[in-house]
């Protein structure tokens, strides 16, 4: 897994070097815009809040959490689980590469909530880039590729009598996750209805601490 991650980093560095002339000109253009004198806080505007991970199962929460969503469909979750639960699938370079792409992209999408994104901002001192939540595009693309690997594994398992993985195990895990999601949805509903006073108090603290008076 580490080997694939290092190879991916080398590929990204090579791509940056290849596109450096255009990137440098874009950087110069940004300095002539209204983003000339910016504070570090500007780079964190549009970060994906950690609570947005709840939208992985509950699309209805999207409007509450700044419109950000990790929901990619319940069927795709099943196929991605097939890739994770198959030893043959996990050992492929394709699986490892897209796990790296999805994981790193998610950390970048968290923006100000991510040590990786904060470290990059502090090292580069480049504050003109905002809306790190846009990295969700790569998260969804990686998830789609992992789901595609799961589909391929199911097809190979059906065609081959010797290369079969336990689909029943995947179904059990999927049903367990679904039950957990429904349980969390019920608890969340009770928390937002019966415990409204607590929610308001927590929300007020959150706004005063992370929103009020902040850049953007």
C-alpha positions in Angstrom: 0.0 0.0 0.0 2.9 2.4 0.9 4.6 1.6 -2.4 1.6 2.6 -4.4 1.2 5.8 -2.4 4.8 6.8 -3.1 4.4 6.0 -6.8 1.3 8.2 -6.9 3.1 11.0 -5.3 5.9 10.8 -7.9 3.2 10.8 -10.6 1.6 13.9 -9.1 5.0 15.7 -8.8 5.7 14.9 -12.5 2.3 16.3 -13.5 2.9 19.5 -11.5 6.3 19.9 -13.2 4.8 19.3 -16.6 2.1 21.9 -16.0 4.4 24.3 -14.1 4.5 27.0 -16.9 0.7 27.3 -16.8 0.5 27.1 -13.0 3.1 29.8 -12.7 1.3 32.1 -15.0 -2.0 31.4 -13.1 -0.2 32.3 -9.9 1.0 35.6 -11.3 -2.5 36.4 -12.5 -3.9 35.7 -9.0 -1.4 38.2 -7.6 -2.9 41.0 -9.8 -6.5 40.2 -8.7 -8.2 41.2 -5.5 -6.5 38.2 -3.8 -3.2 40.1 -3.4 -3.2 40.6 0.4 -4.9 37.7 2.1 -4.8 36.2 5.5 -4.4 32.5 6.1 -8.0 32.2 7.1 -9.1 32.9 3.5 -7.6 29.5 2.4 -9.9 27.6 4.8 -13.2 29.2 3.5 -15.4 26.4 2.2 -13.9 23.6 4.1 -15.9 20.4 4.4 -17.2 20.2 8.0 -16.6 16.8 9.7 -20.4 16.5 10.4 -20.9 16.3 6.6 -19.7 12.7 6.8 -23.3 12.0 8.1 -24.5 12.7 4.6 -22.8 9.5 3.5 -26.0 7.7 4.4 -28.4 10.6 4.9 -28.8 12.9 1.9 -31.5 14.8 3.7 -28.9 16.5 5.9 -27.2 18.1 3.0 -29.1 21.4 3.3 -28.1 21.7 7.0 -24.4 21.2 6.4 -23.7 24.1 3.9 -24.9 22.0 1.0 -22.0 19.6 1.2 -22.7 15.9 0.7 -20.9 12.6 0.6 -23.9 10.7 -0.6 -23.1 8.6 -3.6 -25.9 6.1 -3.6 -26.6 3.0 -1.5 -26.0 0.6 -4.4 -22.5 2.0 -5.0 -21.7 1.3 -1.3 -22.5 -2.4 -1.8 -20.2 -2.7 -4.8 -17.4 -0.8 -3.1 -17.7 -3.2 -0.1 -17.2 -6.1 -2.5 -13.9 -4.6 -3.5 -12.8 -4.1 0.2 -14.0 -7.6 1.3 -12.2 -9.4 -1.5 -8.6 -10.4 -0.9 -8.0 -10.5 -4.7 -9.4 -7.0 -5.1 -7.4 -5.5 -2.2 -4.1 -6.9 -3.6 -4.5 -5.2 -7.0 -2.6 -2.0 -7.7 -5.8 -0.4 -9.1 -7.5 -0.8 -5.8 -4.6 0.6 -3.8 -4.2 3.6 -6.0 -7.9 4.6 -5.9 -7.9 4.2 -2.1 -5.0 6.6 -1.9 -6.7 9.1 -4.3 -10.0 8.9 -2.3 -8.3 9.2 1.1 -6.0 12.0 0.3 -8.7 13.9 -1.6 -11.0 13.6 1.5 -8.3 15.0 3.8 -7.9 17.9 1.4 -11.6 18.5 1.2 -11.7 18.9 5.0 -9.6 22.0 4.5 -9.2 23.7 7.9 -10.3 20.6 9.7 -7.4 18.6 8.1 -3.8 18.6 9.3 -2.7 17.7 5.8 -4.4 20.8 4.2 -3.2 23.1 7.0 0.4 21.8 6.6 0.3 22.5 2.8 -1.1 26.0 3.4 1.5 26.8 6.0 4.4 25.5 4.0 3.4 27.1 0.7 2.1 30.4 2.2 -0.4 30.4 -0.7 -3.8 31.7 0.5 -5.6 32.4 -2.8 -7.0 28.9 -3.1 -10.3 28.5 -1.3 -13.3 26.1 -1.2 -11.3 22.9 -0.4 -14.6 21.0 -0.4 -14.3 20.9 -4.2 -11.9 18.0 -3.7 -15.1 15.9 -3.1 -15.1 15.5 -6.9 -12.0 13.3 -6.7 -13.5 11.5 -3.6 -16.6 10.5 -5.6 -14.5 9.6 -8.7 -12.3 7.3 -6.5 -15.4 5.8 -4.9 -16.9 5.1 -8.4 -13.7 3.4 -9.4 -13.7 1.2 -6.3 -17.4 0.3 -7.0 -16.4 -0.6 -10.5 -13.7 -2.9 -9.1 -16.4 -4.6 -7.0 -18.7 -5.1 -10.1 -15.8 -6.7 -11.9 -15.1 -9.0 -9.0 -18.7 -10.1 -9.0 -18.6 -10.8 -12.7 -15.3 -12.8 -12.4 -16.8 -14.7 -9.5 -19.8 -15.7 -11.5 -17.8 -16.8 -14.5 -15.1 -18.7 -12.6 -15.8 -21.7 -10.4 -12.4 -21.4 -8.7 -12.2 -17.7 -8.0 -15.2 -17.0 -5.8 -15.3 -14.6 -2.8 -18.0 -14.6 -0.2 -20.8 -12.4 -1.4 -22.9 -13.5 1.6 -20.3 -11.8 3.8 -20.6 -8.6 1.9 -24.4 -8.7 2.2 -24.1 -9.3 6.0 -21.8 -6.3 6.4 -24.0 -4.2 4.1 -27.1 -5.0 6.1 -25.3 -4.3 9.3 -24.2 -0.9 8.0 -27.8 -0.2 6.8 -29.2 -1.1 10.3 -26.6 1.1 11.9 -27.5 4.0 9.6 -31.3 3.6 10.3 -30.5 3.5 14.1 -28.4 6.6 13.8 -31.2 8.3 11.8 -33.7 7.5 14.6 -31.4 8.7 17.3 -30.7 11.9 15.3 -34.4 12.5 14.9 -35.0 12.2 18.6 -32.0 14.4 19.4 -33.3 17.1 17.0 -36.9 16.9 18.3 -36.8 16.1 22.0 -33.4 17.6 22.6 -33.8 20.8 20.7 -32.6 23.0 23.5 -29.3 21.0 23.6 -28.9 21.4 19.9 -29.5 25.1 20.0 -26.9 25.5 22.8 -24.3 23.4 20.8 -25.1 25.4 17.6 -24.7 28.7 19.4 -21.3 27.6 20.8 -20.2 26.4 17.3 -21.2 29.6 15.6 -19.4 31.8 18.2 -16.3 29.6 18.1 -15.9 28.9 14.4 -18.2 31.2 12.4 -18.9 34.6 13.9 -16.2 37.2 13.1 -14.3 34.8 10.9 -13.1 35.5 7.3 -15.9 34.8 4.8 
